[in-house]
Amino acid sequence: MDRVCWKLSLVFLVLLVSTCVEASFSYRMEDFISAVKQVEDEDPGSEPLAVLKRLRRAAEVNDPFIQYFLFSDLSGVPELAANLSDYIRKAVHHRVTEDAKEEGVVLTPDGTTVALRPLLLGIEAGLLAKTRGRVRGLYLLALARDLGLSLRQSPTVTRRLGPDGCWDNLSSPQVFTLSDSPSLLTTAQVNGGMDGVVLGLEVSDKSRHPLKLSSLLTEYYCHQLEGKGLDTAPRLISRRRRENFRQLVVPLLLARQVVKSVQLQQSLTGQSDMERKEKKVLMREVKEGMKEFVHMYMDCPPIVPRCMWGAKPYIGTPTNLSLPLSFMFIHHTSTPSQPCLTFEQCSADMRSMQRFHQEDRGWDDIGYSFVAGSDGNIYEGRGWYWQGAHTLGYNSVGYGVSFIGDYSSILPSQHAMELVRDQLASCAIIGGRLIPTFTLRGHRQMVNTACPGDALYSEIKTWKHFGDVQK
């Protein structure tokens, strides 16, 4: 009897431990990295390539297109424990459901959402490279195939790319819901593809092969900013995703990779080779679609949507702006007085400002159109379409943009100023289509609303297309 009870207790304990392990994982990048560490700990001497193959087997990611580049027969790859395998499959296997839930994505510490499949494929391709900087199939695996599916949609389709979305819970995220009708290439897929390209090229240098996959992911996604934020941060971190991608990728080259991916898929499925005329038409379609991709993900800064920083609803009915606009009014805050260096702190500052503007000032919402943090993000206030409350007498003719922090005696980080001056000012999307937001004789005009004598005021006077507003 005692022996039976002991066996039953042991079974119960095993089930309890398994359940707790599975329940402890959310769809945060930190939790995914913890799962990767568990895979590594099962075989302490395993190379990153071996770990990636085990992850890919668990996620059931091994179609003929992938096999063509990665030469992988996964039948001999050891399986993971059932509970860990189930988590990996859910975390990596990408799909968008009919009710606009996006699966196979995780929330990163910088506040962006990343699809894991293109990220891991890019790293695996990079580790297989024989020559530094020349990675067979990198662009096709990480981004070009998915780009091809999206950019070849009918011209009548209103959305070729995106959208972004929001999580049900930021501390323990489980469900990610897209903010609009999905395209065939979501923002999370683009983020994962960009990271896959950046990290794939990085590890193609054998001197930079990581000892552990978990270490590579931790260094890239979990770096803590200090002091001047991104001005003094390492080059290879996720907060620099877009700038690193811009430096590595030529749009025309990416367009050619997209065409190549379409041709390869036709070949792998037994279809006849593309005629020369058909290929020219495809290239023309892709090059046209690439304009939208470049604008959204290479020219524009990362913008954190309202739902991600925890915005309260607008009070009443917003007044829509009459676009396009001619001005951008530049501000800085007195409270909060300190720069924010993390997604969590910047989000808390946004909620604090909205609360002050709504409850103390009696405004309908946070007054600014956009707010720049020192964490590498732009935060959506009233956004592109709603009239703000930022510059008395001028709210209807321009956007109000503020830097978080008191910059009467010091300047924001150079990186934050470049996000506003060089990227945000030329970025606008309406209905998924590009429009010129600023049309002042073909230029945008920055308008200085900082106080004369402030350090920021003096700096803005050196910017191009600068003007003054009468107080």
C-alpha positions as CSV (number, residue, x, y, z in Angstrom):
1,M,0.0,0.0,0.0
2,D,2.8,2.4,0.9
3,R,4.6,1.5,-2.3
4,V,1.4,2.3,-4.4
5,C,0.9,5.6,-2.5
6,W,4.6,6.5,-3.1
7,K,4.2,5.9,-6.9
8,L,1.0,7.9,-7.1
9,S,2.7,10.8,-5.2
10,L,5.6,10.7,-7.6
11,V,3.3,10.8,-10.6
12,F,1.4,13.7,-9.1
13,L,4.7,15.5,-8.4
14,V,5.9,15.0,-12.0
15,L,2.6,16.3,-13.4
16,L,2.6,19.2,-11.1
17,V,6.2,20.2,-12.1
18,S,5.4,19.8,-15.8
19,T,2.3,22.0,-15.4
20,C,4.1,24.7,-13.5
21,V,6.9,24.8,-16.1
22,E,4.5,25.3,-18.9
23,A,2.4,27.8,-17.0
24,S,5.4,29.9,-16.1
25,F,6.1,30.8,-19.7
26,S,4.4,33.8,-21.2
27,Y,5.1,35.3,-24.6
28,R,7.8,37.6,-23.4
29,M,11.2,37.4,-25.1
30,E,12.7,36.9,-21.6
31,D,10.6,33.8,-21.2
32,F,11.4,32.5,-24.6
33,I,15.1,32.9,-23.8
34,S,14.5,30.9,-20.6
35,A,13.0,28.1,-22.7
36,V,16.0,28.2,-25.0
37,K,18.3,27.9,-21.9
38,Q,16.3,24.8,-20.9
39,V,17.0,23.2,-24.3
40,E,20.7,24.1,-23.9
41,D,20.9,22.7,-20.4
42,E,19.6,19.3,-21.6
43,D,22.8,19.0,-23.6
44,P,25.4,21.5,-22.2
45,G,27.9,21.0,-25.0
46,S,25.4,21.6,-27.8
47,E,26.3,24.2,-30.4
48,P,23.8,27.0,-31.3
49,L,23.0,25.2,-34.6
50,A,22.0,22.1,-32.9
51,V,19.7,24.0,-30.5
52,L,18.1,25.9,-33.5
53,K,17.4,22.6,-35.2
54,R,15.7,21.2,-32.1
55,L,13.6,24.4,-31.9
56,R,12.7,24.1,-35.5
57,R,11.6,20.5,-35.1
58,A,9.5,21.4,-32.1
59,A,7.9,24.3,-34.0
60,E,7.3,22.1,-37.1
61,V,9.1,24.7,-39.3
62,N,10.7,22.7,-42.2
63,D,8.9,23.2,-45.5
64,P,10.7,22.6,-48.9
65,F,11.6,26.3,-49.2
66,I,13.5,26.2,-45.9
67,Q,15.1,22.8,-46.6
68,Y,16.4,24.2,-49.9
69,F,18.7,26.6,-48.0
70,L,19.3,24.9,-44.6
71,F,19.8,21.3,-45.9
72,S,18.2,19.9,-42.8
73,D,16.8,16.5,-42.2
74,L,15.3,16.9,-38.8
75,S,14.2,13.3,-38.3
76,G,17.3,12.5,-36.4
77,V,17.1,15.6,-34.2
78,P,16.2,14.7,-30.6
79,E,12.8,15.7,-29.5
80,L,12.1,18.1,-26.6
81,A,10.1,17.3,-23.5
82,A,6.4,17.4,-24.2
83,N,5.6,20.6,-22.2
84,L,8.7,22.5,-23.5
85,S,8.0,21.3,-27.1
86,D,4.4,22.6,-26.8
87,Y,5.5,26.0,-25.7
88,I,8.2,26.3,-28.4
89,R,5.6,25.3,-31.1
90,K,3.2,27.9,-29.9
91,A,5.9,30.6,-29.6
92,V,7.5,30.0,-33.0
93,H,4.8,28.7,-35.3
94,H,3.4,31.8,-36.9
95,R,-0.2,32.4,-38.1
96,V,-3.0,35.0,-37.9
97,T,-6.4,33.7,-36.9
98,E,-9.7,34.8,-38.3
99,D,-10.4,37.1,-35.3
100,A,-7.1,39.0,-35.9
101,K,-5.1,37.2,-33.2
102,E,-1.4,36.9,-34.2
103,E,0.4,33.8,-32.9
104,G,4.1,33.0,-33.0
105,V,5.1,36.4,-31.7
106,V,6.7,37.6,-28.5
107,L,6.9,41.0,-26.6
108,T,10.5,42.3,-26.3
109,P,11.9,44.5,-23.5
110,D,12.1,47.5,-25.9
111,G,8.3,47.4,-26.4
112,T,8.1,45.9,-29.9
113,T,6.6,42.6,-30.9
114,V,8.7,40.2,-32.9
115,A,7.8,37.0,-34.9
116,L,10.3,34.3,-33.8
117,R,10.2,32.2,-37.0
118,P,12.1,34.7,-39.3
119,L,14.4,35.6,-36.5
120,L,15.5,32.1,-35.9
121,L,15.8,31.2,-39.6
122,G,18.0,34.2,-40.2
123,I,20.3,33.2,-37.3
124,E,20.5,29.6,-38.5
125,A,21.4,30.7,-42.1
126,G,24.1,33.0,-40.7
127,L,25.7,30.2,-38.6
128,L,25.8,28.0,-41.7
129,A,27.6,30.7,-43.8
130,K,31.1,29.8,-45.1
131,T,32.1,33.4,-45.9
132,R,31.6,36.4,-43.6
133,G,28.7,38.6,-44.9
134,R,27.6,36.2,-47.6
135,V,24.8,34.1,-46.2
136,R,23.0,31.8,-48.6
137,G,19.2,32.4,-48.5
138,L,19.3,34.9,-45.6
139,Y,17.0,37.5,-47.1
140,L,14.7,35.0,-48.6
141,L,14.3,33.0,-45.3
142,A,14.0,36.0,-43.0
143,L,12.0,38.4,-45.0
144,A,11.8,38.2,-48.8
145,R,9.4,35.3,-49.1
146,D,6.8,36.9,-46.8
147,L,7.4,40.2,-48.6
148,G,6.7,38.6,-51.9
149,L,3.3,37.2,-50.7
150,S,2.3,40.7,-49.5
151,L,3.6,42.9,-52.3
152,R,2.0,40.8,-55.0
153,Q,-1.5,41.5,-53.7
154,S,-4.0,43.2,-56.0
155,P,-3.6,47.0,-56.3
156,T,-7.1,47.4,-55.0
157,V,-6.1,45.9,-51.6
158,T,-6.0,48.8,-49.1
159,R,-3.3,47.3,-46.8
160,R,-0.2,45.6,-48.1
161,L,1.8,45.7,-44.9
162,G,1.1,45.7,-41.2
163,P,-0.6,46.4,-38.9
164,D,0.9,46.4,-35.4
165,G,-1.2,45.4,-32.4
166,C,-1.5,45.1,-28.7
167,W,-1.1,42.5,-25.9
168,D,-3.7,41.5,-23.4
169,N,-1.2,42.0,-20.6
170,L,2.3,43.5,-20.6
171,S,3.7,41.7,-17.6
172,S,2.5,38.2,-18.6
173,P,1.5,38.5,-22.3
174,Q,-0.6,35.7,-23.8
175,V,-2.7,37.1,-26.6
176,F,-1.6,39.6,-29.3
177,T,-4.5,41.2,-31.2
178,L,-3.9,43.2,-34.4
179,S,-5.2,46.7,-34.4
180,D,-6.6,46.5,-38.0
181,S,-7.4,44.0,-40.7
182,P,-4.2,42.0,-41.3
183,S,-2.1,42.0,-44.4
184,L,0.0,39.0,-45.4
185,L,3.0,40.6,-43.7
186,T,2.5,42.1,-40.2
187,T,4.7,44.5,-38.4
188,A,5.8,41.7,-36.0
189,Q,6.9,39.6,-39.0
190,V,8.9,42.6,-40.3
191,N,10.5,43.1,-36.9
192,G,11.5,39.5,-36.8
193,G,12.7,39.5,-40.3
194,M,14.9,42.6,-39.8
195,D,16.4,41.0,-36.6
196,G,17.0,37.8,-38.5
197,V,18.9,39.7,-41.2
198,V,20.9,41.8,-38.8
199,L,21.8,38.9,-36.5
200,G,22.3,36.4,-39.4
201,L,24.9,38.7,-41.0
202,E,26.5,39.3,-37.6
203,V,27.1,35.6,-36.8
204,S,28.2,34.8,-40.3
205,D,31.5,36.1,-39.1
206,K,33.0,33.0,-37.5
207,S,34.9,35.1,-34.9
208,R,31.5,36.2,-33.6
209,H,29.8,32.9,-33.4
210,P,27.9,32.8,-30.1
211,L,28.8,30.2,-27.5
212,K,25.1,30.0,-26.6
213,L,22.0,31.0,-28.6
214,S,20.4,32.3,-25.3
215,S,23.4,34.6,-24.8
216,L,23.1,36.1,-28.3
217,L,19.3,36.7,-27.8
218,T,19.9,38.2,-24.3
219,E,22.6,40.6,-25.4
220,Y,20.5,41.7,-28.4
221,Y,17.1,42.1,-26.7
222,C,17.8,42.8,-23.0
223,H,20.5,45.5,-23.0
224,Q,19.9,48.1,-20.3
225,L,20.4,51.7,-21.4
226,E,22.3,54.2,-19.3
227,G,23.1,57.9,-19.1
228,K,22.6,59.3,-22.6
229,G,20.5,56.3,-23.8
230,L,21.2,55.1,-27.3
231,D,24.0,57.7,-27.8
232,T,26.4,55.5,-25.9
233,A,24.7,52.1,-26.3
234,P,26.2,49.2,-28.3
235,R,25.6,48.9,-32.0
236,L,24.0,45.4,-31.9
237,I,20.9,45.8,-29.9
238,S,17.2,45.5,-30.8
239,R,16.5,49.2,-30.1
240,R,18.8,49.9,-33.1
241,R,16.9,47.5,-35.4
242,R,15.8,50.0,-38.0
243,E,19.0,51.9,-38.3
244,N,21.1,48.7,-38.5
245,F,18.7,47.3,-41.1
246,R,19.0,50.6,-43.1
247,Q,22.7,50.4,-43.1
248,L,22.8,46.8,-44.3
249,V,20.0,46.6,-46.9
250,V,19.7,48.3,-50.2
251,P,15.9,48.4,-51.2
252,L,16.6,47.4,-54.8
253,L,18.6,44.4,-53.7
254,L,15.8,43.4,-51.4
255,A,13.3,43.8,-54.3
256,R,15.4,41.4,-56.4
257,Q,15.5,38.9,-53.5
258,V,11.7,39.1,-53.4
259,V,11.5,38.2,-57.1
260,K,13.9,35.4,-56.6
261,S,11.8,34.0,-53.8
262,V,8.7,33.9,-56.0
263,Q,10.7,32.2,-58.8
264,L,12.1,29.6,-56.3
265,Q,8.7,28.8,-54.9
266,Q,7.3,28.2,-58.3
267,S,10.2,25.9,-59.1
268,L,9.8,24.0,-55.8
269,T,6.1,23.4,-56.5
270,G,6.7,22.1,-60.0
271,Q,5.4,25.2,-61.9
272,S,7.0,26.2,-65.1
273,D,9.7,28.8,-65.1
274,M,8.6,32.5,-65.3
275,E,8.7,34.1,-68.7
276,R,10.9,37.1,-69.2
277,K,7.9,39.4,-69.7
278,E,6.2,38.0,-66.6
279,K,9.4,38.5,-64.6
280,K,9.5,42.2,-65.6
281,V,5.9,42.7,-64.6
282,L,6.6,41.1,-61.2
283,M,9.7,43.2,-60.7
284,R,7.7,46.4,-61.4
285,E,5.0,45.3,-58.9
286,V,7.5,44.5,-56.2
287,K,9.5,47.8,-56.7
288,E,6.3,49.8,-56.4
289,G,5.3,47.9,-53.3
290,M,8.8,48.4,-51.8
291,K,8.2,52.1,-51.6
292,E,5.6,51.5,-48.9
293,F,7.9,49.0,-47.1
294,V,10.8,51.5,-47.1
295,H,8.6,54.3,-45.9
296,M,7.0,52.4,-43.1
297,Y,9.9,50.4,-41.8
298,M,13.1,52.1,-42.9
299,D,12.2,55.8,-43.1
300,C,9.7,56.1,-40.2
301,P,10.7,55.7,-36.5
302,P,9.3,52.9,-34.3
303,I,6.0,54.3,-32.9
304,V,4.5,52.8,-29.8
305,P,0.6,52.7,-30.2
306,R,-1.6,54.1,-27.5
307,C,-2.8,50.7,-26.3
308,M,0.7,49.6,-25.6
309,W,1.5,52.4,-23.2
310,G,-1.8,52.1,-21.5
311,A,-3.7,55.2,-22.7
312,K,-7.1,56.0,-21.3
313,P,-9.9,56.6,-23.9
314,Y,-10.3,60.1,-25.4
315,I,-13.0,62.1,-23.6
316,G,-15.8,63.1,-25.9
317,T,-15.4,63.1,-29.7
318,P,-12.0,63.9,-31.3
319,T,-11.6,66.7,-33.8
320,N,-10.1,65.3,-37.0
321,L,-7.2,67.2,-38.6
322,S,-7.5,68.5,-42.1
323,L,-4.5,66.9,-43.8
324,P,-2.0,67.5,-45.1
325,L,-0.4,69.8,-42.5
326,S,2.4,72.2,-42.8
327,F,3.9,72.5,-39.3
328,M,5.4,70.5,-36.5
329,F,5.7,72.3,-33.1
330,I,8.6,71.1,-30.9
331,H,8.2,71.0,-27.1
332,H,9.9,69.5,-24.0
333,T,8.3,68.6,-20.7
334,S,9.0,70.1,-17.4
335,T,7.3,67.2,-15.6
336,P,8.5,64.5,-16.1
337,S,11.8,66.2,-15.8
338,Q,14.1,63.3,-16.4
339,P,14.6,61.4,-19.6
340,C,13.0,57.9,-19.7
341,L,15.3,55.1,-20.8
342,T,13.0,52.1,-20.7
343,F,9.7,51.2,-22.4
344,E,8.2,50.7,-18.9
345,Q,9.3,54.1,-17.7
346,C,8.4,56.0,-20.8
347,S,4.9,54.3,-20.8
348,A,4.5,55.4,-17.1
349,D,5.5,58.9,-18.1
350,M,2.9,58.9,-20.9
351,R,0.2,57.8,-18.5
352,S,1.2,60.5,-16.0
353,M,1.1,63.2,-18.6
354,Q,-2.3,62.0,-19.9
355,R,-3.7,62.0,-16.4
356,F,-2.4,65.5,-15.7
357,H,-3.8,66.8,-19.0
358,Q,-7.2,65.2,-18.6
359,E,-7.8,65.6,-14.8
360,D,-5.9,68.8,-14.0
361,R,-6.0,70.7,-17.3
362,G,-9.5,69.4,-18.2
363,W,-8.4,68.5,-21.7
364,D,-9.9,65.6,-23.7
365,D,-6.7,63.7,-23.9
366,I,-2.9,64.0,-23.7
367,G,-2.1,67.2,-25.5
368,Y,0.7,66.1,-27.8
369,S,0.4,64.4,-31.1
370,F,3.6,62.4,-30.4
371,V,6.2,62.1,-27.6
372,A,9.9,61.2,-28.0
373,G,11.4,59.0,-25.3
374,S,15.2,58.4,-24.8
375,D,14.6,54.7,-25.2
376,G,14.6,54.8,-29.0
377,N,10.8,55.0,-29.4
378,I,8.2,57.6,-30.4
379,Y,5.0,57.3,-28.4
380,E,1.6,57.9,-30.0
381,G,-0.3,60.7,-28.3
382,R,-3.3,62.0,-30.3
383,G,-1.6,60.6,-33.4
384,W,-1.7,61.6,-37.1
385,Y,-5.4,62.3,-37.3
386,W,-6.7,63.9,-34.1
387,Q,-6.2,67.6,-33.4
388,G,-4.0,68.1,-30.3
389,A,-3.8,70.7,-27.5
390,H,-0.1,71.7,-27.7
391,T,0.3,75.2,-29.2
392,L,-2.5,77.7,-28.5
393,G,-3.9,79.1,-31.7
394,Y,-2.0,76.6,-33.9
395,N,-3.4,73.2,-32.9
396,S,-5.3,72.8,-36.2
397,V,-2.4,73.5,-38.5
398,G,0.4,71.3,-37.2
399,Y,1.5,68.4,-35.0
400,G,2.8,68.9,-31.5
401,V,5.8,66.8,-30.5
402,S,7.4,66.8,-27.1
403,F,10.6,65.3,-25.7
404,I,10.2,63.6,-22.3
405,G,12.4,65.5,-19.9
406,D,13.3,69.1,-18.9
407,Y,15.7,70.4,-21.5
408,S,16.0,74.0,-20.3
409,S,19.7,73.5,-19.5
410,I,20.7,70.2,-21.2
411,L,19.8,68.6,-24.5
412,P,17.9,65.4,-25.3
413,S,20.0,62.5,-26.6
414,Q,21.3,63.0,-30.1
415,H,19.4,59.8,-31.1
416,A,16.1,61.1,-29.8
417,M,16.5,64.4,-31.6
418,E,17.3,62.6,-34.9
419,L,14.2,60.5,-34.5
420,V,12.1,63.6,-34.4
421,R,14.0,65.8,-36.8
422,D,14.9,63.3,-39.5
423,Q,12.3,60.6,-39.3
424,L,9.0,61.5,-37.6
425,A,8.7,64.8,-39.5
426,S,8.5,63.0,-42.8
427,C,6.4,60.1,-41.8
428,A,2.6,59.7,-42.3
429,I,0.3,56.9,-43.4
430,I,-3.4,57.2,-44.2
431,G,-5.5,54.1,-44.9
432,G,-2.3,52.1,-45.6
433,R,-1.3,54.5,-48.4
434,L,1.5,57.1,-48.4
435,I,0.6,60.8,-48.3
436,P,2.8,63.9,-47.9
437,T,1.9,65.1,-44.5
438,F,3.9,68.3,-44.7
439,T,3.5,70.5,-47.8
440,L,5.0,73.9,-47.0
441,R,6.5,74.6,-50.4
442,G,7.4,71.0,-50.6
443,H,9.1,71.0,-47.2
444,R,8.2,70.5,-43.6
445,Q,8.7,73.3,-41.1
446,M,9.8,72.8,-37.6
447,V,8.4,75.4,-35.2
448,N,10.3,76.1,-32.0
449,T,8.0,76.3,-28.9
450,A,10.7,75.8,-26.3
451,C,11.4,78.9,-24.2
452,P,14.0,81.3,-25.5
453,G,17.2,80.7,-23.6
454,D,16.5,77.0,-23.2
455,A,19.2,74.6,-24.4
456,L,16.6,72.9,-26.6
457,Y,15.5,76.2,-28.1
458,S,19.0,77.1,-29.1
459,E,19.5,73.6,-30.7
460,I,16.3,73.7,-32.7
461,K,17.3,77.0,-34.2
462,T,20.1,75.2,-36.0
463,W,17.6,72.7,-37.6
464,K,16.6,73.1,-41.2
465,H,13.1,74.4,-42.1
466,F,13.0,76.1,-38.6
467,G,10.5,78.8,-37.8
468,D,9.2,80.6,-34.7
469,V,5.7,80.7,-33.3
470,Q,4.3,83.8,-31.6
471,K,3.6,83.0,-28.0
